[in-house]
Amino acid sequence: MIRCPDPRYPIVHTLAQLLVRRMSFALLLASAALAVLPGVSRAQEAALRFGVLPLGGALESRQDWKPLLDDMGASVGRPVVALSFTSYEGLRLAMQENRVDLAFVSGKLALEAVLQYGMVVLNQVVRPDGLPGYRSVLIVRKDGPIQSLDDVLNQPGKWRLGMGETQSMSGYVIPQLQLFAPRGIAIERHFPSELVDGHQGTALAVANGDVDVATNNTADLDRFRSHFPQEAARLKIIWESDLIPHGAIVMQRGFPEAMRDKVRAFLSGYGHGAGARGDTERVVLSRLHGLAGFPPADNRMLLQVLRLEYQLSQRQALQGQWVSEQARQSRLARLAAEYEDQRQRLAAAPAP
């Protein structure tokens, strides 16, 4: 049996159905059109997520970066928000899981980001002293029992050590490469206890007597002196490394080249203008590790970092315990092959 429309509203009922169908079809067409229009995507409309390691506390770090990131957002046409992480590992995981779009990172973390997480170098970091890097240091209390580097090296099992995470160039990689490994010192056996923390945390630990000696770096110690003058006055440096390459700004490769160019151009010019605006920008930079600017760069700036990493891995393989000499040589051959492959990948980067 065929059912007819309700005779009480035959016209209204059928017209309503027709309008609903037409509106649904129109909305479907509009959605499809938006999906194919270039530049109209939910990801592109969202804020850019800028990952940073806290220079002091997480809140302090976000506040220090906010003026620069607000200016960046106005320049590139998208808001930029700071995501502050409490550790190198937290920031590394965020880059690996694509939870940040760009980041200010150490040389080692930048190397991982480029080789493993699909990111590219946009800018490098410079400081007012004009040096192409900074130095790793060992610090102790001036009135403490350690008076020289020999005291640390020649008395195994006695001192408590403060150090950075394994992704930290100055807090871990360089002290291992230039100080401990050449002398055949294994940190985990030489020191009875280790405190792993950021540079501010390890400096405070030494100043307050919680550890006897700690790794740090010249740039972070300068900032520490301005924020904790009394504690800084208790410290002295007993060892300095060679120069370490400065950190970098990296960005996800998946962004359009035009967007990456906008970010690179903004950072390159920041702090170099004349007048009141330039003065304001330079004050902002001075609060960020005492920076002087972000000249343009590319992945090739990481070649020196790669070489340092390779040298450390090579030295550890030579000094490690192996089941046979053949196993050691096999490991060294793999390291050499990986280094050459990665070197070629970095060297192929186009000039900014």
C-alpha positions as CSV (number, residue, x, y, z in Angstrom):
1,M,0.0,0.0,0.0
2,I,1.3,3.5,-0.9
3,R,1.2,6.0,1.9
4,C,0.3,9.6,0.9
5,P,1.5,12.8,2.6
6,D,-0.7,14.0,5.5
7,P,-3.6,15.7,3.7
8,R,-3.7,18.4,6.4
9,Y,-0.3,19.9,5.2
10,P,0.5,18.5,1.8
11,I,2.4,21.4,0.4
12,V,4.3,22.5,3.5
13,H,5.6,19.0,4.3
14,T,7.0,18.4,0.8
15,L,8.5,21.9,0.5
16,A,10.3,21.5,3.9
17,Q,11.8,18.2,2.8
18,L,13.0,19.8,-0.5
19,L,14.6,22.7,1.3
20,V,16.4,20.5,3.8
21,R,17.8,18.4,1.0
22,R,19.0,21.4,-1.0
23,M,20.6,23.0,2.1
24,S,22.4,19.7,3.0
25,F,23.7,19.4,-0.6
26,A,24.9,23.0,-0.6
27,L,26.8,22.5,2.7
28,L,28.4,19.4,1.3
29,L,29.6,21.2,-1.7
30,A,30.9,24.1,0.4
31,S,32.8,21.7,2.7
32,A,34.4,20.0,-0.3
33,A,35.4,23.3,-1.8
34,L,37.1,24.4,1.4
35,A,39.0,21.2,1.6
36,V,40.7,21.8,-1.8
37,L,41.2,25.5,-1.6
38,P,45.0,26.2,-1.1
39,G,45.9,27.8,2.2
40,V,42.6,27.0,3.9
41,S,43.3,24.2,6.4
42,R,42.7,23.9,10.1
43,A,46.4,23.3,10.7
44,Q,47.4,26.5,8.9
45,E,44.9,28.6,10.8
46,A,46.1,27.3,14.2
47,A,48.8,29.0,16.2
48,L,52.4,28.0,15.6
49,R,53.8,26.1,18.6
50,F,57.3,27.3,19.6
51,G,59.1,24.9,21.9
52,V,61.7,26.2,24.4
53,L,63.6,25.0,27.3
54,P,63.0,27.1,30.4
55,L,65.9,29.5,31.2
56,G,64.6,29.7,34.8
57,G,61.1,28.5,35.6
58,A,58.6,27.5,32.9
59,L,56.5,30.6,33.5
60,E,59.5,32.9,33.5
61,S,60.6,31.4,30.2
62,R,57.2,31.9,28.5
63,Q,57.1,35.5,29.7
64,D,60.6,36.2,28.4
65,W,59.7,34.8,24.9
66,K,56.3,36.3,24.7
67,P,57.2,39.7,23.2
68,L,59.3,38.2,20.5
69,L,56.7,35.5,19.6
70,D,53.9,38.2,19.5
71,D,56.0,40.2,17.1
72,M,56.7,37.0,15.1
73,G,53.0,36.2,14.9
74,A,52.2,39.7,13.5
75,S,55.0,39.4,11.0
76,V,54.1,35.9,9.6
77,G,50.3,36.3,9.8
78,R,49.7,33.5,12.4
79,P,49.8,33.6,16.2
80,V,52.7,32.0,17.9
81,V,52.6,30.4,21.4
82,A,55.4,29.3,23.6
83,L,55.4,25.7,24.9
84,S,58.0,25.5,27.8
85,F,59.4,22.1,28.7
86,T,61.1,21.2,31.9
87,S,63.8,19.0,30.3
88,Y,65.6,18.2,27.1
89,E,63.8,14.9,27.0
90,G,60.4,16.5,27.2
91,L,61.2,18.8,24.3
92,R,62.8,16.0,22.3
93,L,59.6,13.9,22.7
94,A,57.5,16.8,21.7
95,M,59.5,17.2,18.4
96,Q,59.4,13.5,17.8
97,E,55.6,13.4,18.2
98,N,55.0,16.6,16.2
99,R,53.6,18.5,19.1
100,V,55.8,21.6,18.3
101,D,56.1,23.4,15.0
102,L,59.4,25.2,15.7
103,A,61.8,25.3,18.6
104,F,64.9,26.9,20.1
105,V,67.3,24.0,20.9
106,S,70.9,23.0,21.6
107,G,73.1,21.8,18.8
108,K,72.7,18.1,19.8
109,L,68.9,18.4,19.9
110,A,68.9,20.3,16.6
111,L,70.9,17.5,15.1
112,E,68.3,14.9,16.2
113,A,65.5,17.1,15.0
114,V,66.9,17.4,11.5
115,L,68.1,13.8,11.1
116,Q,65.2,12.0,12.8
117,Y,62.1,14.2,13.3
118,G,61.6,16.0,9.9
119,M,62.8,19.5,10.9
120,V,65.1,22.0,9.3
121,V,67.4,24.7,10.6
122,L,66.2,28.2,10.0
123,N,68.5,30.4,12.2
124,Q,71.5,30.1,14.5
125,V,72.1,32.0,17.7
126,V,74.7,34.7,18.3
127,R,75.6,36.5,21.5
128,P,77.0,40.0,22.1
129,D,80.5,38.8,22.5
130,G,80.6,37.8,18.8
131,L,82.1,34.4,19.5
132,P,80.9,31.5,17.4
133,G,80.0,29.5,20.5
134,Y,80.2,29.2,24.2
135,R,82.2,26.9,26.6
136,S,81.3,24.0,28.9
137,V,82.7,24.4,32.4
138,L,83.1,22.5,35.7
139,I,82.1,24.6,38.8
140,V,82.8,24.1,42.5
141,R,82.3,26.1,45.7
142,K,85.1,28.5,46.4
143,D,85.2,27.5,50.0
144,G,84.6,23.8,49.3
145,P,87.0,20.8,49.5
146,I,87.7,20.8,45.7
147,Q,90.3,23.4,44.8
148,S,91.5,22.2,41.4
149,L,90.6,19.9,38.5
150,D,93.2,17.3,39.8
151,D,91.1,17.0,43.0
152,V,88.2,15.8,40.9
153,L,90.1,13.5,38.5
154,N,92.4,11.9,41.0
155,Q,90.0,11.0,43.8
156,P,87.4,8.5,42.3
157,G,84.4,7.6,44.4
158,K,84.5,10.7,46.6
159,W,82.6,13.6,44.9
160,R,78.9,14.1,44.1
161,L,78.4,15.3,40.5
162,G,75.7,17.5,39.0
163,M,75.3,17.2,35.3
164,G,73.0,17.9,32.4
165,E,70.9,15.5,30.4
166,T,72.5,13.4,27.6
167,Q,71.0,15.8,25.0
168,S,72.9,18.8,26.5
169,M,76.1,19.7,24.7
170,S,77.7,21.6,27.6
171,G,76.1,19.6,30.4
172,Y,77.0,16.1,29.1
173,V,78.5,15.7,25.6
174,I,81.4,18.0,25.7
175,P,82.6,17.2,29.3
176,Q,82.5,13.5,28.2
177,L,84.3,14.1,25.0
178,Q,87.0,16.6,26.1
179,L,87.4,15.9,29.8
180,F,86.4,12.5,31.1
181,A,86.6,10.1,28.1
182,P,90.2,11.1,27.1
183,R,91.3,10.1,30.6
184,G,89.4,6.8,30.6
185,I,87.0,8.0,33.3
186,A,83.5,6.5,33.3
187,I,81.2,8.9,35.1
188,E,79.0,6.3,36.6
189,R,82.0,4.6,38.3
190,H,84.0,7.7,39.1
191,F,81.2,9.6,41.0
192,P,79.2,7.8,43.7
193,S,76.1,9.9,42.9
194,E,74.8,12.1,40.1
195,L,72.2,14.8,40.0
196,V,70.8,15.4,36.5
197,D,69.2,18.8,36.1
198,G,69.2,22.0,34.1
199,H,72.1,24.5,34.2
200,Q,70.4,26.7,36.8
201,G,69.6,23.6,38.9
202,T,73.1,22.3,38.9
203,A,74.6,25.7,39.7
204,L,72.2,26.1,42.7
205,A,73.1,22.6,43.8
206,V,76.8,23.4,44.0
207,A,76.2,26.8,45.6
208,N,74.0,25.2,48.3
209,G,76.3,22.3,48.9
210,D,74.0,19.6,47.5
211,V,76.7,18.4,45.1
212,D,80.5,18.9,45.1
213,V,81.1,19.7,41.4
214,A,78.9,20.2,38.4
215,T,79.0,20.8,34.6
216,N,77.6,24.1,33.3
217,N,78.4,26.6,30.6
218,T,79.6,30.2,30.3
219,A,76.3,31.6,28.8
220,D,74.1,30.1,31.5
221,L,76.5,31.2,34.3
222,D,76.2,34.8,33.1
223,R,72.5,34.6,33.4
224,F,72.8,32.8,36.8
225,R,75.0,35.7,38.1
226,S,72.3,38.2,37.2
227,H,69.4,36.2,38.8
228,F,71.3,34.7,41.8
229,P,74.2,37.0,42.6
230,Q,74.7,35.7,46.1
231,E,74.8,32.1,45.1
232,A,77.0,32.9,42.1
233,A,79.5,34.6,44.3
234,R,80.2,31.2,46.0
235,L,81.2,29.5,42.7
236,K,84.4,29.2,40.8
237,I,85.3,27.5,37.5
238,I,88.0,24.8,37.5
239,W,87.8,23.7,33.9
240,E,86.7,25.2,30.5
241,S,86.2,23.4,27.2
242,D,86.9,24.5,23.7
243,L,84.2,26.6,22.0
244,I,80.8,24.8,21.5
245,P,78.6,25.8,18.5
246,H,75.6,27.9,19.6
247,G,72.0,26.5,19.5
248,A,69.6,26.8,16.6
249,I,66.0,27.6,15.6
250,V,64.4,24.5,13.9
251,M,61.0,24.2,12.1
252,Q,59.0,21.3,10.8
253,R,59.8,20.6,7.2
254,G,56.1,20.1,6.4
255,F,55.4,23.8,6.5
256,P,55.3,25.6,3.1
257,E,58.7,27.1,2.1
258,A,57.1,30.5,2.0
259,M,56.1,30.2,5.7
260,R,59.6,29.0,6.7
261,D,61.1,31.9,4.8
262,K,58.9,34.4,6.7
263,V,60.0,33.0,10.0
264,R,63.6,33.0,9.0
265,A,63.4,36.6,7.7
266,F,61.7,37.8,10.9
267,L,64.2,36.3,13.2
268,S,67.2,37.5,11.1
269,G,66.1,41.1,11.4
270,Y,65.0,41.0,15.0
271,G,67.0,43.3,17.2
272,H,68.8,44.9,14.3
273,G,66.5,47.8,13.6
274,A,67.0,51.5,14.4
275,G,65.0,53.7,16.8
276,A,62.8,52.8,19.7
277,R,61.5,49.5,18.2
278,G,65.0,48.2,17.7
279,D,66.0,49.2,21.2
280,T,62.9,47.3,22.6
281,E,63.8,44.2,20.6
282,R,67.4,44.3,21.9
283,V,66.1,44.4,25.5
284,V,63.9,41.4,24.7
285,L,67.0,39.5,23.3
286,S,69.1,40.4,26.4
287,R,66.6,38.6,28.6
288,L,66.8,35.4,26.4
289,H,70.2,34.1,27.5
290,G,71.7,37.5,26.6
291,L,71.3,36.9,22.9
292,A,72.3,39.3,20.2
293,G,70.3,37.9,17.3
294,F,69.4,35.0,15.0
295,P,71.3,35.1,11.7
296,P,70.0,32.9,8.9
297,A,71.4,29.4,8.8
298,D,70.7,25.9,7.4
299,N,71.4,22.3,8.3
300,R,75.1,22.7,7.4
301,M,75.7,24.5,10.7
302,L,75.2,21.2,12.4
303,L,78.2,19.5,10.7
304,Q,80.5,20.5,13.6
305,V,78.0,19.1,16.1
306,L,77.8,15.9,14.1
307,R,81.6,15.6,14.1
308,L,81.7,16.0,17.9
309,E,79.0,13.4,18.4
310,Y,80.9,11.0,16.1
311,Q,84.1,11.6,18.0
312,L,82.4,10.8,21.3
313,S,80.8,7.6,20.0
314,Q,84.1,6.5,18.5
315,R,86.0,7.1,21.7
316,Q,83.4,5.2,23.7
317,A,83.6,2.3,21.3
318,L,87.4,2.2,21.6
319,Q,87.3,2.3,25.4
320,G,84.4,0.0,25.9
321,Q,84.5,-3.7,26.8
322,W,83.7,-6.1,23.9
323,V,83.4,-9.8,23.5
324,S,86.1,-9.7,20.8
325,E,88.2,-7.3,18.8
326,Q,86.1,-8.2,15.8
327,A,83.0,-6.9,17.5
328,R,84.8,-3.6,18.4
329,Q,85.9,-3.1,14.8
330,S,82.4,-3.9,13.5
331,R,81.0,-1.2,15.8
332,L,83.6,1.3,14.6
333,A,82.8,0.5,11.0
334,R,79.1,1.1,11.5
335,L,79.7,4.4,13.3
336,A,81.9,5.5,10.4
337,A,79.3,4.6,7.8
338,E,76.5,6.3,9.8
339,Y,78.6,9.4,10.2
340,E,79.3,9.6,6.4
341,D,75.7,9.2,5.5
342,Q,74.6,11.8,8.0
343,R,77.4,14.2,6.9
344,Q,76.2,14.0,3.3
345,R,72.6,14.7,4.3
346,L,73.6,17.8,6.2
347,A,76.0,19.0,3.6
348,A,73.3,18.8,0.9
349,A,71.2,21.6,2.6
350,P,70.5,24.6,0.3
351,A,71.8,28.0,1.4
352,P,69.3,30.2,3.2
